[in-house]
Amino acid sequence: MKIGFIGTGVMGSGIINNLLNHHENVSVFNRTKAHAKKVLDNGAQWCDTPAELTQQSDVVFTMVGFPADVKELYFGENGILANSHAGQFLIDMTTSKPSLAKQIARAGAKRDVHVLDAPVSGGDVGAQNGTLTVMVGGYEEDLDKLKPLLNCFSSSIRYFGDAGSGQNAKMANQIMIAGTMLGLTESLVYAKAAKLNLPAVMETLQAGAAENFSMGTYGPRILKKDYTPGFFAKHFLKDLKIALEEAEKMKIQLPMTGEATELYKELVDKGHGNDGTQALIKLWWGEN
């Protein structure tokens, strides 16, 4: 089976390397070829355009930055759908809009192409270790055929329903993470103001009822002043905005998510969009 993968960022590269480590045949495209060097060095093949990659692949994965990127990639004149072929599988792993996932699925059906929306959770650590959680929308029989591939880079695969359902599940995930990231940040701010030993505080909290992924993964990075992105702050802001848009359509209120959105917007507006989500602490502690 020939696999094409578009998007060699932090997450995409980890996924690609796990596919390669399972001896899969993977071709890649990225807007900047230099950013694909690590996966090319690991055995991936380069394609010059999304059209070339799509034409030669049985399965195409996409993992890019924003819904606008997804839309252009799939619906552009030289994009994926225009170069797809019957029986092909298209899997968008970008965290994107549920409505766009449905639009892609409808367009794919007209070309007898199998489309899944399959965003993931687990950050850079999960991508590198092959332990991501995959949230899937589309036809379940299509997922069943692709599970062997998804198992190359995941430890949990959950089916949620028709097209767009994977994206809605990811929104629920991001809403929860917004809460834990704000909790982590304010906890450290409080503990520092109280002149407590911060490593000891985190070790204690992580051993009790306050345990969570954000603290275990990003807390130590904050203490080391390591703001390397496991997940870009600008992308998390995008996700939170999508969650609020969808909530408005459903006529529900998400006040905590709204507050998190404003804080991450402030962080991005201050020029920290390419930092990891843990850089939120900079709003209190500055650059030091």
C-alpha positions in Angstrom: 0.0 0.0 0.0 1.3 3.4 -1.0 0.8 6.1 1.7 1.0 9.9 1.1 1.3 12.3 4.0 0.9 16.1 3.6 2.2 18.1 6.6 5.6 17.4 8.2 5.2 19.6 11.3 5.8 18.5 14.9 2.9 16.1 14.9 3.1 15.0 11.3 6.7 14.1 11.5 6.2 11.9 14.5 3.4 10.0 12.8 5.3 9.6 9.6 8.4 8.3 11.4 6.2 5.7 13.1 4.7 4.6 9.8 8.3 4.3 8.4 9.4 2.4 11.5 6.6 -0.1 10.7 8.1 -0.5 7.2 5.3 1.4 5.4 5.9 3.0 2.0 5.4 6.8 2.7 5.7 9.8 0.3 5.4 13.3 1.8 4.8 16.8 0.8 5.2 20.0 2.8 5.1 23.6 1.7 8.8 23.9 2.9 10.9 21.0 1.9 13.5 21.8 4.5 11.0 21.0 7.2 10.6 17.5 5.8 14.3 16.7 6.2 14.0 14.5 9.2 11.4 12.2 7.7 13.2 12.2 4.3 16.4 11.1 6.1 14.4 8.4 7.7 13.2 6.9 4.4 10.2 8.9 3.2 10.0 9.9 -0.4 9.5 13.5 -1.6 6.7 14.7 -3.9 6.8 18.1 -5.5 3.1 18.8 -5.3 0.0 17.6 -3.5 -1.4 16.5 -6.9 1.6 14.3 -7.5 1.4 12.7 -4.1 -2.4 12.1 -4.4 -2.1 10.5 -7.8 0.4 7.9 -6.7 -1.1 7.1 -3.3 -3.7 4.6 -2.1 -4.1 6.4 1.2 -3.6 10.2 1.8 -3.2 11.6 5.2 -3.3 15.4 5.8 -2.2 17.3 8.9 -1.8 21.0 8.3 -2.3 24.2 10.3 -5.7 25.8 9.8 -9.1 25.1 8.2 -8.3 27.5 5.4 -5.2 25.3 4.6 -7.3 22.2 4.6 -9.9 23.8 2.3 -7.3 24.9 -0.2 -5.5 21.6 0.0 -8.6 19.5 -0.8 -10.6 21.9 -3.0 -7.8 23.8 -4.8 -7.5 23.4 -8.6 -4.4 21.2 -8.2 -5.4 19.8 -4.8 -6.3 16.4 -3.5 -9.9 15.9 -4.6 -9.2 17.0 -8.2 -6.4 14.4 -8.4 -8.1 11.6 -6.4 -9.2 8.3 -7.8 -12.0 5.8 -7.0 -11.4 3.6 -4.0 -8.8 5.9 -2.5 -8.8 6.8 1.2 -8.4 10.4 2.3 -7.9 11.0 6.1 -7.7 14.6 7.4 -5.9 14.6 10.8 -5.9 18.4 11.1 -8.0 19.8 14.0 -10.5 21.6 11.8 -14.1 22.6 11.5 -16.8 19.8 11.6 -18.6 21.5 8.8 -15.5 21.4 6.6 -15.1 17.7 7.3 -18.6 17.1 6.1 -18.0 19.1 3.0 -14.9 17.1 2.1 -16.8 13.8 2.7 -19.6 14.9 0.4 -17.2 15.8 -2.3 -15.3 12.6 -1.9 -18.4 10.5 -2.2 -19.1 12.0 -5.6 -15.7 10.7 -6.7 -16.1 7.3 -5.0 -13.4 8.2 -2.5 -13.5 7.2 1.1 -13.1 10.2 3.5 -12.5 10.2 7.3 -11.9 13.0 9.7 -9.4 11.7 12.3 -7.9 14.4 14.5 -5.6 13.2 17.3 -4.6 14.0 20.9 -1.4 13.2 22.7 0.9 16.1 21.7 4.4 15.7 20.4 5.2 13.0 22.9 2.3 10.9 21.7 3.3 11.4 18.1 6.9 10.4 18.7 6.0 7.4 20.9 3.2 6.1 18.7 0.6 6.5 21.5 -1.8 9.0 20.1 -5.5 8.9 20.6 -7.4 9.1 17.2 -11.0 10.4 17.1 -12.7 9.3 13.9 -15.8 10.5 11.9 -17.0 8.9 8.6 -18.0 5.4 7.7 -17.1 2.8 10.3 -16.3 0.1 7.6 -13.7 2.5 6.2 -12.1 2.9 9.6 -12.0 -0.9 10.0 -9.9 -1.2 6.8 -7.5 1.5 8.0 -7.0 0.4 11.6 -3.7 -1.5 10.9 -2.2 1.8 9.6 -3.6 3.9 12.5 -2.3 1.4 15.0 1.3 2.2 13.8 1.1 5.6 15.6 -1.8 5.3 18.1 -2.7 3.5 21.3 -6.5 4.3 21.1 -8.8 4.6 18.1 -12.4 5.8 18.8 -15.2 5.9 16.3 -17.8 8.7 16.9 -20.1 8.6 14.0 -20.6 10.2 10.5 -18.4 12.8 8.9 -17.5 15.7 11.3 -18.0 13.6 14.4 -14.2 13.1 14.9 -13.8 16.9 14.8 -16.5 17.4 17.3 -14.9 14.8 19.6 -11.6 16.8 19.2 -13.4 20.0 20.2 -14.5 18.3 23.4 -10.8 17.3 24.0 -9.6 20.8 23.4 -12.2 22.3 25.8 -10.9 20.0 28.5 -7.2 20.8 27.7 -8.1 24.5 27.9 -9.2 23.9 31.5 -6.2 21.9 32.5 -3.7 24.4 30.9 -5.4 27.3 32.8 -5.4 25.3 36.0 -1.7 24.4 35.6 -0.8 28.0 34.9 -2.7 29.5 37.8 -1.5 26.7 40.1 2.1 27.6 39.4 1.4 31.3 39.6 -0.2 30.8 43.1 2.5 28.4 44.3 5.3 30.8 43.3 3.6 33.8 45.0 3.3 31.7 48.1 7.1 31.0 47.9 6.6 27.2 47.6 9.1 24.8 46.1 7.6 24.5 42.6 9.0 21.1 41.6 7.8 19.7 44.9 4.3 21.2 44.4 4.0 19.7 40.9 5.2 16.3 42.1 2.7 16.4 45.0 -0.2 17.5 42.7 0.6 14.9 40.1 0.5 12.2 42.7 -3.0 13.1 43.8 -6.5 14.0 42.5 -5.1 17.0 40.5 -3.1 14.6 38.2 -3.4 15.5 34.5 -1.6 15.3 31.2 -0.9 19.0 30.9 0.8 19.2 34.3 2.8 16.0 33.8 3.9 16.9 30.3 4.2 20.7 30.3 4.8 21.6 33.9 8.4 20.4 33.9 9.0 22.3 30.6 7.7 25.5 32.2 10.1 25.1 35.1 13.0 24.7 32.6 11.7 27.7 30.7 11.3 25.3 27.7 8.6 26.7 25.5 9.3 24.4 22.5 6.0 23.6 21.0 4.5 20.2 21.6 1.5 22.0 20.2 1.7 25.6 18.9 -0.2 28.2 20.9 -1.5 29.7 17.6 -3.0 26.4 16.7 -4.6 25.9 20.1 -6.1 29.4 19.8 -7.6 28.3 16.4 -9.1 25.2 18.0 -10.7 27.2 20.8 -12.2 29.6 18.4 -13.7 26.6 16.4 -15.1 25.2 19.7 -16.8 28.5 20.5 -18.2 28.8 17.0 -19.7 25.3 17.2 -21.0 26.0 20.7 -22.8 29.1 19.4 -24.4 27.0 16.7 -25.6 24.5 19.3 -26.8 27.4 21.5 -24.7 26.5 24.5 -22.4 28.7 26.6 -18.8 27.7 27.4 -17.5 30.5 29.7 -14.2 28.8 30.7 -13.4 28.1 27.1 -14.2 31.8 26.3 -11.8 32.9 29.0 -9.1 30.5 27.7 -9.6 31.9 24.2 -9.0 35.4 25.3 -5.9 34.5 27.2 -4.4 32.6 24.3 -5.3 35.4 22.0 -3.4 37.8 24.2 -0.4 35.4 24.2 -0.5 35.1 20.4 -0.9 38.9 20.0 2.2 39.4 22.0 4.2 37.4 19.5 4.2 34.0 21.2 2.1 32.0 18.7 5.0 29.8 17.7 5.6 28.8 21.3 4.0 25.8 22.9 0.8 26.0 24.8 2.8 26.0 28.1 4.0 29.6 27.2 0.7 30.8 28.6 2.7 31.3 31.9 4.4 34.2 30.1 1.3 36.3 30.7 2.2 36.3 34.4 5.9 35.6 34.5 7.1 37.4 31.4 10.0 36.1 29.4 12.1 35.1 32.5 
